[in-house]
Structure formats: structure tokens, C-alpha cells
Amino acid sequence: MEHLNFLSLKGTALEKLPSSIGNLIGLQTLDLDECKNLNVVPRSIYSLTNLATLKFRDCWGLKELPSGSVGLLSLKVLDLFHTRISEIPDGVVGSTSLQDLDLTGTMIRSIPASIKQASQLHTLSLIGCKQLQSLPELPVLCNLKAQGCTSLKTVSSSRAALTQGWDKYVAFGKLNFFDCPKLDHNARSNIMDDGQLRVMRVATEPLEEPYGHDDFYASIVCPGKEIPNWFSCSYQSEGHLVHIKLPPDWFRIGLLGFALSVVVSCVSNCQSELTLTADFNVKFLGESHELFSSLLFIPQASESSFRESNDYCYYPDHMYVWTKRFQSEEVATKCSLDVYKLANEASVEFDVEGAKVLRCGICPLYA
């Protein structure tokens, strides 16, 4: 059986994965999704050194993985969505080959510190992990989904990884801490400070295929009532509209784009995502000219299966930050670049569907 590379036992009544599974040394994909009675996984699974994809999605009877410090050396995808796992072995989460780890809806309480060694990890899903209380330093993720982690209190800074790994290509960086009401002050500060680094990383990345212009963005969502501190030298206003007096050299070489931020009072029926828009217009000789219009969709509510109620939801104030990449070639199609260079006034109007914008801000990003 050493030549078998794909095995699916999806939806079977399997209760115990046999130890002989370790003999399938050529296995690359093992699909155990929806094996709801599965409750035992043998240590021999770590002998599968060619295994790249391991799926336990909706295995609700699974409470633990076998301990192990080494193994699964080729693992790229580990899907533990909606299992009852409460902890994950150091050697698994710290694998340098791991790219996608889904712990959505699990009973996980903490993430091992070894996760910072997972240098290839780009997506970490923690949606609805209601027992999770802390997050350690993380590697340079493209996407962290932590919405609905209602017990989460502490989040460590990942500044070291973000600054040391600047050569790692990152087309987008998304941090979502929607509906994490217990985050302490230090956690929110770490999230926003790391968010600033992610914003600059994405802003300075070259626009390369296969990504389009609008695929290069960063977004950060976090409970809060204030625009981030690093917007202090930019333009801010109460409400949904900010008026700007532009300095003479604002439209110069080196303009990478803009960081945008809103504080939203979110009182509405549960929505799977929030739609944010920002329209930037400059004034020149009494006429208004559009520089850009930004549209962004942010997942907000937790997975419906993890909510206690699907009726009416109230969420306290949340702060959103996102980026808009800039290309002079794009805006040149709207009007002459001289119009933008000579304009001395501008306005940015924000709108969030189904919610009220309490305050807003915009920060130009320069190389």
C-alpha cells in the first residue's frame, strides 16, 4: 500500500483509526471529514511523512490528537473544524511546512508557542473558539480569523516576525478580532501596532501576478472606540466625513496609497459581513474630482452554528482599518494628474451598511 496517495473515509461510522494507518507511507491526503464517531487517532499517524492534507472536519467525537514532537513533516493543511479538540501538540502546530490551520469551533484554550516556527503558515482560523483565552507570538500570517473568540483576553505582539520576515511575499494581511469583547488594553495595542506593520508591508509589496490591484490590501478589525494612535498625524473627524487641507507636496512620487479607519457602532441584525466604502474626492477650481472609491467586505459574525442565538445581535463599538493601494496610472484615467497635484482641499466620505460611523480617519502612506 506504499503507493496509495489518497484515502477518504468521509462520513463513515469509524470510531478508531487503526494503528496500521502508519504503514501507508505514500499517503498524501487523508480525508476523515464527518466521521462523527471518531474518537481515537493513533501515534502512528506521525509516520506519514508524505502526508500534506489531513482533514477531521465535523468529527465532533474527536477530543484529542496523540502527543508527538516530530512527524507529519510534509503537512500543509490541517482541518479540525468543529471538533472537540482542546489542545494541539507542539510538533504539529510548529511544523515548518504547515500552511493552513483551521481550528474553527473547537474547544481550544491556547495555542502552543511553537506556532511561531510555522514559517509557511498563511491562514489561521479560530472562528468561534469560545474557550480560547490567549494567543502567542505568531508567524507572518496573511489571514487570521479570530471573530467570535469571546473569552480571548491576551494577544502577544508578532512584531519580531513581521520585521524580520520582510522578505516574505505578502499580498494581503487580514486580522479579524470581531466580537472579542474581553481583549485587554495590551492585546488591543498589540493588534493595532502589528496592524501598522502589516499595512506598510502590504503597501510596499510590488504588484505582481496573479493578484490584481485591489487584491493587495490589509484589514484589521478589533473592538474599540478610537482611531489607532498611528493615525495621530493624519486626518480625523467625528462622524462619517473628514475634510482635508492638502499640503503642497501631498501628491508626490512615493505615494503608495492610504490607510483608512472607521469606528462603527454596530447595532443590527446578524450579518455575515460588513460592507465598508470610502470615497476620496479632491477640489480644484471649485470642482470635485474623484481620486478613488474603496469598497471592502469584512466578515464579522461568527459561524452561525456557534452562536447561541441567530435572532437579534448587538455588538459594541468596533474599529476597522484597511488600505487602498495607489497607482498614478489608474487615477490618470479620471482626469489630469495636474489636477490632483494642484488641489489643496479634499474630503473623504465613509459609509458602513447597516451601522453608524462614529468617527473616521485617513492616513497617506509614503515610501
C-alpha angles and dihedrals in degrees: 000000000000090000095057107110103169129046126172122187092162116162096003126137091246112151101176129028105224119242089236087076085088090069092068091087094163094055114127101169128035114182115193097155116153095010088141095178096050110120106150128062114178125228088240088079087080088067089072095096093167095051110123102167125040117176128190098156113163094002090143094173093060111102103164147015120223115266116254138149098201132034145081089065093174098043113137104160126039115177116190095156112160097359123131094242111148098182138016126216118257093232092056100046093042096053111136090216096054114115107163126033119179117191096156114157095001127136092245113150100186141359119238115252088235089079089087086070090062091097095171096050110122104161127044116176117196099154113158095001092151095176095053110114106169144023122207127211108303134206120249100294126189092203131021114180110191103145115143096023090140096175096047110125110157131044119181121220117258093196093123093057093042094052099038095046097053090129091063109103111242118178094177139006121202126180116180119186096157114157096013096132098168097060107131125225094265092050092053091046091051091049092051095043091050088045091059091055091048090051092054093044092055093041092055097045114111114248102251137167139294088033122080125221094265093048090073104083144116125217131185127188122187138150109264148117102224139068108249117275092242088067088065094105093045134070122294138167143172113254128016102306130068124190118207134202102208120218116233095255100040095115098056141131109288097042102140099176140277139292112220128196139184135177109217131198099211113199110150145102113296112285126187090221142008122232115219124188133182125186117196116196130175126207122225125170090346095307128110120230126186117237096179145333116214124202121184134173116209121191107230120162121066120252106294092236090063098050119099090218134019095194119085121351130199120193124183123234117309131191122222128194125182139159136237115203116220133218122175089208090062098050091043088072090064099051142325115308087229088069090061094042093053098039114110100183134053142165134206120202120197129198132182115191113238095004142077122250107223098181138351143194144183129204124191114225120217131185 
